[in-house]
């Protein structure tokens, strides 16, 4: 085996692709998946948003992790809507049926629902 058969060792810090997804990046991606901006998510864990974006661009696990977080947030919000819809409908019905409410109150309640 000749000396030229060995790969030279890389010096310095390993690249983003070579290390596991760090916990602080995971926390930032959880925040991002729950609707925070890139900047707010990164600042909450003490990093620059450009670094967070670089992790998502370059790390093989970051995109999948972020997508799972976003899907979890959507699942939770859908569950909340499904749970609370009957209560919201009942409150609207109560406003409509309440004889003491003036017409404009009922109209406004109906408009607020139709604009959603």
Protein Blocks (a to p, Z undefined) as FASTA:
>chain_A
ZZklpccddedjddfklpccdfklmmmmmmmmnopafklmmmmnopafklmmmmmmmmmk
lmmmmmmmmmmmmmmmmmmmmmmmmmmmmmmmmmmmmmkbcfklmmmmmmmmmmZZ
